[in-house]
Amino acid sequence: MTTAGSALLDLCDDVLARAKAAGASAAEAYAEYVKQTSASVEQNELKGASSAEHAAIGLRVLLGDRLGFAYVNRFDDDALDEAIADAVAIAKASPGDQANGLVEPLPGKVVKGLWDDALANLPPGEVVKRTAALFDEARKVDARVSVDNASFAATLAHSAVVSTAGVRAAASETAASWGLFGMAVDGNEVGSFDAYSAGARRLKDARTAAGACRFGETVMSLLGPRAGKSYQGKVLFSADAFCEIFLDTLFEAIDGDAVQKGKSRLKGKLGQRVASPGFLVVDDGAKHGGLASGAFDREGLPHRRTVVLGDGVLHAFLYDGKAARRAKTRPTGHALGSARNLPSIGTTNVEVGAGSASDDELLRELGDGLWVGRFSGNVDAVSGDFSGVAKGSFLVERGKRTAPVKETLIAGNVFDCFTRVIACGKERHPVMATACPWVLVDGVDVTAGG
């Protein structure tokens, strides 16, 4: 355990003792310290580096089954006592809820690959250098590449959680994140924008050049769009588009709180087939070096590998402590959040199972149709209906992407489309903490623009 982690544990112990003295029947303290150094490019001009840090502690108190929460970003005695008084006062004024409570501790686990000294000690000058390299690599592709924004950031964080129920854990981690946003500009023609983002736990894994080059090539390829074709049938979704439309909706539907409130179309379908045979989705917060990995969740429970969909069958809903008590089940280690808020349910490292087809083979299987790069529109999380514009997308003719398409409408139903997944690519593309292949889906309505 780091010195910083030990200090945060001591702080949590002190706050809990004060909360008990102030009348709390039970309490939980979550403390964090985060430092980030970053630099950015804006409108093709490099800005200087900046460094920001914050520390905060969030306190959850219980008076029987009444809950109060407060957080503070100062650790002097007066500030801590004021936050404790606020949390207790809120609990006294709140209605009781039998779902309120604290989780019971579980044995912890070691998750490797979350800390890198080189990244924790990266000087601001190196951050600026890496940001400039992102911009330069993208512009090397073609001078017509216009970068609205590019950034590189190095972050270190220490956290600790202690509760009167016996939870006691601390951890330290580092991460690098970087990205680009922009388009190609050729005279009076402005192509569709594209965005690229990525991250890594270790400095040596922060390889930015290839991604910046792909970004430049992508925005250049989006110049000169043609009208698409209207049809109903197969569509090939990029990893980004599949995440935006399908995975985000799936994870809202397996949120244990939404299930209990009847706001999930998947309620009552555990153990049933809800997607095509062979389709796999896994969430793994304990993955070695995963961008969203951690030794424990917001409530101090260890993360674990959870099969959400296996062979198309629904295997799990996700729960934090409160949702689990409502459902009379166990929490799954999916409580997310920071010291500034109460826990909420969320995913960590998501992986969609790879298939056997290459991306080129998926294009050939599509034949003639639409490859969707990004999506801008609406998805109803309860019904699963989606409708919006396919952006950064391409016309596919005779199994090849031939030209970018003008904005084209796509529509369908997420849950119906899950049962119409034809194939997944064998190459999984990273979308921050999600690894997802291209996915070929049937039953999508495509309406071409002018």
C-alpha positions as CSV (number, residue, x, y, z in Angstrom):
1,M,0.0,0.0,0.0
2,T,1.3,3.5,-0.9
3,T,1.9,6.2,1.7
4,A,-0.9,8.2,0.1
5,G,-3.3,5.3,0.4
6,S,-2.5,4.8,4.1
7,A,-3.0,8.5,4.7
8,L,-6.5,8.4,3.0
9,L,-7.4,5.3,5.1
10,D,-6.4,7.2,8.3
11,L,-8.6,10.1,7.1
12,C,-11.6,7.9,6.5
13,D,-11.1,6.3,10.0
14,D,-11.1,9.8,11.6
15,V,-14.3,10.9,9.7
16,L,-16.1,7.7,10.6
17,A,-15.3,8.2,14.3
18,R,-16.6,11.7,14.1
19,A,-19.7,10.6,12.3
20,K,-20.5,8.0,15.0
21,A,-20.0,10.6,17.6
22,A,-22.4,12.9,15.8
23,G,-25.1,10.3,16.0
24,A,-24.8,8.1,12.8
25,S,-25.8,4.5,13.4
26,A,-23.6,3.5,10.4
27,A,-21.4,5.3,8.0
28,E,-19.1,5.0,5.0
29,A,-16.2,7.3,4.0
30,Y,-14.7,7.4,0.5
31,A,-11.6,9.6,0.0
32,E,-9.7,10.4,-3.2
33,Y,-6.8,12.4,-4.4
34,V,-6.4,12.9,-8.2
35,K,-3.6,14.8,-10.1
36,Q,-3.7,15.4,-13.8
37,T,-1.2,17.0,-16.2
38,S,-2.5,17.8,-19.7
39,A,-1.9,19.8,-22.8
40,S,-4.1,20.5,-25.8
41,V,-4.3,21.7,-29.4
42,E,-7.1,24.0,-30.3
43,Q,-7.9,25.1,-33.8
44,N,-4.6,23.8,-35.1
45,E,-2.6,25.7,-32.4
46,L,-0.7,24.1,-29.5
47,K,-1.7,25.3,-26.0
48,G,0.5,25.0,-23.0
49,A,0.4,22.3,-20.3
50,S,-1.7,22.6,-17.2
51,S,-1.7,20.7,-14.0
52,A,-4.8,20.3,-11.8
53,E,-5.3,18.3,-8.6
54,H,-8.2,17.8,-6.3
55,A,-8.9,15.9,-3.1
56,A,-12.3,15.1,-1.6
57,I,-14.0,12.8,0.8
58,G,-17.6,11.7,0.5
59,L,-19.5,10.6,3.6
60,R,-22.6,8.4,3.6
61,V,-24.4,8.2,7.0
62,L,-27.3,6.2,8.1
63,L,-29.8,6.8,10.9
64,G,-31.5,3.5,10.9
65,D,-32.8,3.3,7.3
66,R,-32.6,7.0,6.6
67,L,-29.7,8.2,4.4
68,G,-27.7,11.3,4.3
69,F,-24.7,12.2,2.0
70,A,-22.2,15.1,1.9
71,Y,-18.8,15.6,0.4
72,V,-16.0,18.2,1.1
73,N,-12.8,19.0,-0.7
74,R,-11.0,20.4,2.4
75,F,-9.7,18.2,5.1
76,D,-9.3,20.7,8.0
77,D,-11.3,19.9,11.2
78,D,-14.0,22.6,10.6
79,A,-14.7,21.5,7.0
80,L,-14.9,17.8,8.0
81,D,-17.2,18.5,11.0
82,E,-19.5,20.7,8.8
83,A,-19.8,17.9,6.2
84,I,-20.6,15.4,8.9
85,A,-23.2,17.7,10.3
86,D,-24.8,18.2,6.9
87,A,-24.9,14.5,6.2
88,V,-26.5,13.7,9.5
89,A,-29.0,16.6,9.1
90,I,-30.0,15.3,5.6
91,A,-30.5,11.8,7.0
92,K,-32.8,13.1,9.8
93,A,-34.9,15.0,7.2
94,S,-35.0,12.1,4.7
95,P,-37.7,9.3,4.5
96,G,-36.7,5.8,5.5
97,D,-35.9,3.2,2.8
98,Q,-35.3,-0.4,3.7
99,A,-32.9,-0.6,0.7
100,N,-30.5,1.9,2.4
101,G,-27.5,0.2,3.9
102,L,-23.9,-0.6,3.6
103,V,-22.3,-3.6,1.9
104,E,-20.7,-6.4,3.8
105,P,-17.0,-6.8,3.0
106,L,-15.6,-9.5,0.8
107,P,-12.0,-10.8,0.4
108,G,-10.0,-8.4,-1.7
109,K,-8.0,-9.3,-4.8
110,V,-4.8,-8.0,-6.3
111,V,-5.3,-6.4,-9.7
112,K,-2.0,-5.9,-11.4
113,G,-0.8,-3.4,-14.0
114,L,-2.6,-0.3,-12.6
115,W,0.4,1.8,-11.5
116,D,3.4,3.1,-13.5
117,D,6.1,5.2,-12.0
118,A,7.1,6.6,-15.4
119,L,3.6,7.9,-16.0
120,A,3.1,9.2,-12.4
121,N,6.3,11.2,-12.8
122,L,5.9,12.4,-16.4
123,P,7.0,16.1,-16.6
124,P,4.8,18.7,-18.1
125,G,7.2,19.2,-21.0
126,E,6.8,15.6,-22.0
127,V,3.0,16.0,-21.9
128,V,3.3,18.9,-24.3
129,K,5.7,17.0,-26.6
130,R,3.2,14.1,-26.8
131,T,0.3,16.4,-27.5
132,A,2.3,18.1,-30.3
133,A,3.2,14.7,-31.7
134,L,-0.5,13.7,-32.0
135,F,-1.2,16.9,-34.0
136,D,1.9,16.4,-36.2
137,E,1.2,12.8,-37.0
138,A,-2.4,13.6,-38.0
139,R,-1.3,16.5,-40.2
140,K,1.5,14.5,-41.8
141,V,-1.2,12.5,-43.6
142,D,-2.3,15.6,-45.5
143,A,-2.2,19.3,-44.9
144,R,-6.0,19.4,-45.4
145,V,-6.4,17.7,-42.0
146,S,-7.8,20.2,-39.6
147,V,-7.5,19.5,-35.9
148,D,-10.2,21.2,-33.8
149,N,-8.9,19.6,-30.6
150,A,-6.1,17.2,-29.6
151,S,-5.0,16.4,-26.1
152,F,-2.8,14.2,-24.0
153,A,-3.2,13.8,-20.3
154,A,-1.3,11.9,-17.5
155,T,-3.3,11.1,-14.4
156,L,-2.5,9.6,-11.0
157,A,-5.1,8.8,-8.4
158,H,-5.2,7.4,-4.8
159,S,-8.4,6.3,-3.2
160,A,-9.6,4.7,0.0
161,V,-13.0,3.5,1.4
162,V,-13.8,2.5,4.9
163,S,-17.2,1.6,6.4
164,T,-18.6,0.7,9.8
165,A,-19.7,-2.6,8.2
166,G,-16.1,-3.6,8.0
167,V,-15.1,-2.5,4.5
168,R,-11.5,-1.2,4.4
169,A,-9.5,-0.8,1.1
170,A,-7.1,1.5,-0.6
171,A,-5.6,1.6,-4.0
172,S,-3.4,3.7,-6.3
173,E,-3.4,3.9,-10.1
174,T,-2.2,5.8,-13.1
175,A,-3.5,6.3,-16.6
176,A,-2.7,8.2,-19.8
177,S,-5.4,9.3,-22.2
178,W,-5.3,11.0,-25.5
179,G,-7.5,11.9,-28.4
180,L,-8.2,14.0,-31.6
181,F,-11.2,15.7,-33.0
182,G,-11.5,17.3,-36.4
183,M,-12.2,17.0,-40.1
184,A,-10.6,17.6,-43.5
185,V,-11.0,20.9,-45.2
186,D,-10.5,21.2,-48.9
187,G,-11.2,24.8,-50.1
188,N,-14.9,25.4,-49.4
189,E,-15.6,21.7,-48.8
190,V,-15.6,20.5,-45.2
191,G,-15.7,16.8,-44.6
192,S,-17.6,15.0,-41.8
193,F,-15.8,15.2,-38.5
194,D,-14.2,12.3,-36.8
195,A,-13.0,11.6,-33.3
196,Y,-10.3,9.3,-31.9
197,S,-9.6,8.6,-28.3
198,A,-7.5,6.0,-26.4
199,G,-5.8,5.3,-23.1
200,A,-3.3,3.2,-21.4
201,R,-2.1,2.3,-17.9
202,R,1.6,2.5,-18.6
203,L,3.6,5.2,-20.4
204,K,5.3,2.6,-22.7
205,D,1.8,1.5,-23.9
206,A,0.8,5.1,-24.8
207,R,1.5,4.6,-28.5
208,T,-0.2,7.5,-30.1
209,A,1.3,7.7,-33.6
210,A,-0.7,4.9,-35.3
211,G,-4.0,6.2,-34.0
212,A,-3.3,9.8,-35.0
213,C,-2.4,8.5,-38.5
214,R,-5.6,6.6,-38.8
215,F,-7.5,9.6,-37.7
216,G,-5.9,11.7,-40.4
217,E,-6.6,9.0,-43.0
218,T,-10.2,8.7,-41.9
219,V,-11.1,12.4,-42.1
220,M,-9.5,12.6,-45.5
221,S,-11.5,9.7,-46.7
222,L,-14.7,11.5,-45.7
223,L,-14.3,14.2,-48.3
224,G,-16.6,14.1,-51.3
225,P,-19.6,12.2,-49.9
226,R,-22.2,10.7,-52.2
227,A,-25.9,10.0,-51.8
228,G,-26.5,6.6,-50.2
229,K,-29.2,4.0,-50.9
230,S,-32.4,3.4,-49.1
231,Y,-33.2,-0.2,-48.1
232,Q,-34.1,-2.5,-45.2
233,G,-31.7,-5.2,-44.3
234,K,-28.0,-5.8,-43.3
235,V,-25.8,-3.0,-41.9
236,L,-22.2,-3.3,-40.8
237,F,-21.5,-1.3,-37.6
238,S,-18.1,-0.1,-36.6
239,A,-17.0,-0.7,-33.0
240,D,-17.8,3.0,-32.1
241,A,-21.3,2.8,-33.6
242,F,-22.1,-0.6,-32.1
243,C,-21.1,0.8,-28.6
244,E,-23.2,3.9,-29.0
245,I,-26.4,2.2,-30.2
246,F,-26.3,-1.3,-28.8
247,L,-23.9,-1.8,-25.9
248,D,-25.0,1.4,-24.1
249,T,-28.6,0.3,-24.4
250,L,-27.8,-3.2,-23.2
251,F,-26.1,-2.0,-20.1
252,E,-28.9,0.3,-19.2
253,A,-31.3,-2.7,-19.6
254,I,-29.2,-4.9,-17.2
255,D,-28.9,-2.1,-14.6
256,G,-30.4,-3.8,-11.5
257,D,-32.1,-0.6,-10.4
258,A,-33.8,-0.2,-13.8
259,V,-34.8,-3.9,-13.7
260,Q,-36.4,-3.5,-10.3
261,K,-38.3,-0.3,-11.4
262,G,-39.7,-2.1,-14.5
263,K,-37.7,0.1,-16.9
264,S,-35.9,-2.8,-18.6
265,R,-37.1,-4.8,-21.5
266,L,-34.9,-7.6,-20.2
267,K,-36.7,-7.9,-16.9
268,G,-37.6,-11.6,-16.2
269,K,-35.3,-12.9,-19.0
270,L,-32.3,-14.2,-17.1
271,G,-31.4,-17.5,-18.6
272,Q,-33.2,-16.8,-21.8
273,R,-31.7,-16.3,-25.3
274,V,-31.9,-12.6,-26.1
275,A,-29.2,-12.4,-28.8
276,S,-27.9,-14.5,-31.7
277,P,-26.2,-17.9,-30.8
278,G,-22.5,-17.4,-30.1
279,F,-22.8,-13.7,-29.2
280,L,-20.8,-12.9,-26.1
281,V,-20.5,-9.8,-23.9
282,V,-18.3,-9.8,-20.8
283,D,-17.5,-7.1,-18.2
284,D,-14.3,-7.5,-16.3
285,G,-13.2,-5.0,-13.8
286,A,-10.3,-7.2,-12.6
287,K,-8.6,-7.4,-15.9
288,H,-4.8,-7.0,-15.7
289,G,-3.9,-3.5,-16.7
290,G,-7.5,-2.7,-17.9
291,L,-8.2,0.9,-18.4
292,A,-11.3,0.7,-16.2
293,S,-9.9,-2.0,-13.8
294,G,-9.7,-1.5,-10.1
295,A,-9.0,-3.4,-6.9
296,F,-12.5,-2.5,-5.7
297,D,-15.6,-0.6,-6.6
298,R,-17.1,2.6,-5.2
299,E,-18.4,0.6,-2.2
300,G,-15.1,-1.3,-1.5
301,L,-16.2,-4.6,-3.1
302,P,-13.7,-6.4,-5.4
303,H,-14.3,-6.2,-9.1
304,R,-14.8,-9.5,-10.9
305,R,-15.3,-11.0,-14.4
306,T,-19.0,-11.1,-15.2
307,V,-20.5,-12.8,-18.3
308,V,-23.4,-10.7,-19.3
309,L,-24.4,-12.5,-22.5
310,G,-23.0,-16.0,-23.2
311,D,-23.9,-17.7,-26.5
312,G,-26.7,-15.1,-26.8
313,V,-28.2,-16.1,-23.3
314,L,-28.7,-13.4,-20.7
315,H,-26.6,-14.4,-17.6
316,A,-26.5,-11.4,-15.3
317,F,-27.9,-8.2,-14.1
318,L,-25.5,-5.6,-12.5
319,Y,-26.1,-4.4,-8.9
320,D,-24.6,-2.0,-6.4
321,G,-25.5,-2.5,-2.8
322,K,-28.8,-0.6,-2.8
323,A,-30.2,-2.2,-5.9
324,A,-29.1,-5.6,-4.7
325,R,-31.0,-5.1,-1.4
326,R,-34.1,-4.2,-3.4
327,A,-33.8,-7.3,-5.5
328,K,-32.9,-9.5,-2.5
329,T,-29.7,-10.6,-4.1
330,R,-25.9,-9.9,-3.8
331,P,-24.1,-6.9,-5.3
332,T,-21.9,-7.7,-8.2
333,G,-19.1,-5.2,-7.7
334,H,-20.5,-2.7,-10.2
335,A,-20.8,0.4,-7.9
336,L,-19.2,3.3,-9.7
337,G,-18.7,6.9,-8.7
338,S,-16.3,9.3,-6.9
339,A,-16.1,11.0,-3.5
340,R,-18.5,13.6,-4.9
341,N,-21.5,11.4,-5.3
342,L,-23.3,8.3,-4.1
343,P,-22.6,5.0,-5.8
344,S,-24.3,4.2,-9.0
345,I,-24.3,1.1,-11.2
346,G,-22.0,1.0,-14.2
347,T,-19.6,-1.1,-16.2
348,T,-15.9,-1.4,-16.3
349,N,-13.8,-3.2,-19.1
350,V,-16.3,-4.5,-21.6
351,E,-15.4,-7.1,-24.2
352,V,-17.6,-8.3,-27.1
353,G,-16.6,-11.7,-28.2
354,A,-14.7,-11.9,-31.5
355,G,-15.9,-13.9,-34.4
356,S,-13.9,-15.6,-37.2
357,A,-14.3,-13.2,-40.1
358,S,-11.8,-10.5,-41.0
359,D,-13.2,-6.9,-41.5
360,D,-12.8,-7.4,-45.2
361,E,-14.8,-10.6,-45.0
362,L,-17.6,-8.8,-43.2
363,L,-17.7,-6.3,-45.9
364,R,-17.9,-9.0,-48.5
365,E,-20.7,-10.7,-46.6
366,L,-22.6,-7.4,-46.5
367,G,-22.1,-7.1,-50.2
368,D,-24.1,-3.9,-51.0
369,G,-25.2,-1.7,-48.1
370,L,-24.0,0.7,-45.4
371,W,-21.0,0.7,-43.1
372,V,-21.8,2.9,-40.1
373,G,-18.9,4.8,-38.5
374,R,-20.7,6.8,-35.9
375,F,-24.2,7.5,-34.8
376,S,-26.0,10.7,-33.9
377,G,-29.5,10.2,-32.7
378,N,-31.8,8.8,-30.1
379,V,-32.1,5.4,-28.5
380,D,-35.0,4.7,-26.1
381,A,-33.4,2.7,-23.4
382,V,-36.6,1.0,-22.4
383,S,-38.2,0.0,-25.7
384,G,-34.8,-0.2,-27.5
385,D,-36.1,1.8,-30.5
386,F,-33.3,3.8,-32.2
387,S,-33.4,6.4,-34.9
388,G,-30.7,8.8,-36.1
389,V,-28.0,9.8,-38.5
390,A,-25.2,7.6,-39.6
391,K,-22.1,9.9,-39.6
392,G,-18.6,9.1,-40.8
393,S,-20.2,6.3,-42.8
394,F,-19.5,4.6,-46.1
395,L,-21.4,3.1,-49.1
396,V,-20.5,-0.5,-49.5
397,E,-20.7,-1.9,-53.1
398,R,-19.7,-5.4,-54.0
399,G,-18.1,-6.0,-50.7
400,K,-15.9,-2.8,-50.6
401,R,-16.3,0.6,-49.1
402,T,-16.4,2.8,-52.1
403,A,-17.4,6.3,-51.0
404,P,-18.5,8.2,-47.9
405,V,-22.2,8.8,-47.8
406,K,-24.1,11.9,-47.2
407,E,-26.0,11.9,-43.9
408,T,-28.2,8.8,-43.9
409,L,-30.9,7.9,-41.5
410,I,-30.9,4.5,-39.8
411,A,-33.6,3.1,-37.5
412,G,-34.5,-0.2,-35.8
413,N,-34.8,-1.8,-32.4
414,V,-31.8,-2.7,-30.4
415,F,-33.3,-5.8,-28.8
416,D,-34.6,-7.1,-32.0
417,C,-31.3,-6.5,-33.7
418,F,-29.4,-8.4,-31.0
419,T,-31.3,-11.5,-32.2
420,R,-30.3,-10.7,-35.8
421,V,-26.5,-10.4,-35.4
422,I,-25.1,-12.2,-38.4
423,A,-21.4,-12.1,-37.6
424,C,-18.7,-10.4,-35.5
425,G,-15.2,-9.6,-36.8
426,K,-12.2,-11.3,-35.4
427,E,-10.4,-8.0,-34.8
428,R,-11.6,-6.2,-31.7
429,H,-11.2,-2.4,-31.9
430,P,-10.6,-0.5,-28.6
431,V,-13.2,2.2,-27.7
432,M,-11.5,3.4,-24.5
433,A,-12.3,0.6,-21.9
434,T,-14.4,-1.3,-24.4
435,A,-13.1,-3.9,-26.9
436,C,-15.5,-4.5,-29.7
437,P,-15.3,-5.9,-33.3
438,W,-17.3,-4.7,-36.3
439,V,-20.7,-6.3,-36.1
440,L,-23.0,-7.2,-39.0
441,V,-26.7,-6.9,-38.2
442,D,-29.8,-7.6,-40.1
443,G,-33.2,-5.8,-39.9
444,V,-32.1,-2.2,-40.0
445,D,-34.0,0.5,-41.9
446,V,-31.8,2.7,-44.0
447,T,-33.1,6.0,-45.6
448,A,-30.6,7.8,-47.8
449,G,-30.2,11.5,-47.7
450,G,-30.2,13.8,-50.7
